Amino acid sequence: VAVSSKDAITNCHVVTDAKAIMLANATTTLKAEVVLADRSTDRCYLRVLEGELEPVSGFRDYASLAVGEVVFTIGSPKGLVNTLGHGLLSGLRRSEGDAEYIQITAPVSEGSSGGGLFDDRGNLIGVTTFTLRDSQNLNFAIAASQFWR
């Protein structure tokens, strides 16, 4: 998820074993590198090496979110770039280490990790990270505000 013209955020499990990191959207592919990683919370910070990203238009803090809000995911499940999904914010969860997670009903398929979770105004509210297997619609994102703490 592009957060400035040169920087992006994603999950570490998406880029940890990558030989090269390529950020792609429908029209552009840019090479990037990891500049900071917190593997214990699965947060990685990337910087493009050449070219510019188109950053998200805004952000919302975890504390401002409410159960029942409509949410949208943008990811690349199975390599299908810019796949849009929608659902509801179904829970606000904290881990034992105080990590903030957003539980959603929007689909999160394999390959969607590291994609953006947005509110109905286009603000980034999270980065999709995992789903509970053997369940239905128990999908989670790391709160975007966690990346700046």
Steps between C-alpha positions, in 0.01 A plus 500: 500500500658829388511756782719758324654544156798284606375288793264207543391273784423129491523180703847358556379148418430627146858618430728306739623234257469708182802517270363826361211716614277641228213737579233475232170659414303485176743723307839505677750265658775646721790330675519555877704400804423444867623797703356402838346180630324399820457130439344439844198711398525415126552866396744585220584837352610521136662768285489506120841515333392692191174666398213618716200346667148639514432520874169443675297816549456478878523294817282429802612409847386175661330693782260662249372171354163345585350154457249499215689733266520402133857412397679425175807290428738539209746218448648255255359158586655231282680780309178675390625858552261762642223261601230692691300342780252642746346408832448627852729584786387224734736541795780703653753268664822536698766233536676425826781731387251782437512469121178640351312284250188570298271200447312518169250303293657617171663210314872446561635227271854365478714774346292782650736549795668838500216666311302798620185511710303820441194673642214627283680833445820339368704543818750227581398331824703179485724255318344158444706233669328168576186291509403230746492172310205264536270797562287736296576871464739522793751724325738749660706807423768675702373849580676753275573720802716215639754572226572843649539393863 
